[in-house]
Amino acid sequence: MRCFVLAALFCILLPGCSAAPPPTVAFLSDFGTVDDSVAICKGEMIRVAPQVRIIDVTHQVTPYAVDEAARFLAGCISNFPPGTVFVCVVDPGVGSDRKPIAVRTDSGQIYVGPDNGLITLVGGLTEAREITNTHWMLGGKRSSTFHGRDIFSPVAAHLARGDHFAEVGPVVPVDKLVRLNLSVATVDAAGLTGEVVGLDGPYGNLVTNVPEATFDRLGYKLGDIVTVTVDGKAVRMPLVKTFSDVPEGQPLLYIDSRGRLAAAINLADFAKANGITPPAKFTIPLRPTAIGPSVP
């Protein structure tokens, strides 16, 4: 019997027992919200697991941008509890020979989606299985163009409601899963070379692939003026803690909420003001030994 049914039964039989939380599915896609695709997938999940709680991560991933989806997924997983099932449908290879997979982690979370590198940034992978169980698919078969509806959504719902992971299909070695070849920031005698990998929502702040520890190797301190050269254009800005540390309309360099180097304009759009479209390479020199604090 399914786990949530047993939990509900125990709560009925034991006075004072609080109800178990509903199974949770976190849904990420590049479907957008202008048509019924997202609703169709959610309907399939509810059909299989009526108690399921569905959380939208985002459906505004740039179409076909698996690397962007991988970044969004990695950015939110720590905020979800063990047992959460993530449905990740950014799938430019739908209908091809790429595998549909389900993957478990040592934290008890499960990821369901295409084997196309979307889980590259997820750590602690312990078990992966190719989805071949047609009894868990809509109509008992695969479609060629809408695996989000026909495979990933119902399979995620089966797993969320407590059906056994081994029923997904045969084991796939974790080290054989597709991995993206993501760029890595480097530091050498000339300074740092990094990449603008995205923009922060509607604000136009630059999201980079530079962890705080990598940037720290350059030697800059809060208050220093840093020259960032993006696509050949140099922008000088202070290294500060937050947006309001500079006047409105002025640029700033800071460490964002996920621990990465970022650039912004206080109350304006840095990317638009500087004509930057990700991906874009940038460089920062080592801190000059004579530099001093110079924040206004």
C-alpha angles and dihedrals in degrees: 000000000000119000097240091050091053091048092051091048093052090050090054093049098043116064113227094020112139118225117263114249114261118259111270129221119186111204124205125174147140092236096110119209103263094100140028100273096105093045091050091054092047090049090055091051092050091046090058098035111021092184095055120127110215120203119191112224091181138305093197098085108142104266112273092357100138092168091056091048090050090054093049091048094049090047095060108032096091089060093061125077128242111282095039113139115213118206107200115185113175097127120159088163095057111151094018127105093277109122126248105225146183118208131191127205133206088253091063096252122132130210122204122189145080122329094239103118098278091129094050093116096043114105132205098040109175108166137014130187133186111238106241102136102116091187087070094050127088107267090000094275145077122259119212100230112024110048089149088071102030103039118006100045098048093041091051090050092050090052094044092054091053106263112155117276092220089065090069093082142267123343119265115199108249091226090058095059116114114265127196118237095233121184117252125209114244135198124204138152091294095051137254129339115194142152136242100230100178149337127265103249115281095335100082095231113153117248111202139188092237116113116211092248091056093049091048089064088072091066101234121153131203109282096030119128109238127197113218117188114201120181089341095310117114120214121185116207140154124259105237141155102246145001098266091057086085130047119268111281095023125118124243140184118218146151109261129222091272094053098258132125112261140174129212146157115238106253093349143079114271095187094051094044091053100034094243122160119179134274094053130150120229138179136209122190125228114273110274110239092233097052118122137186111285109164110145 
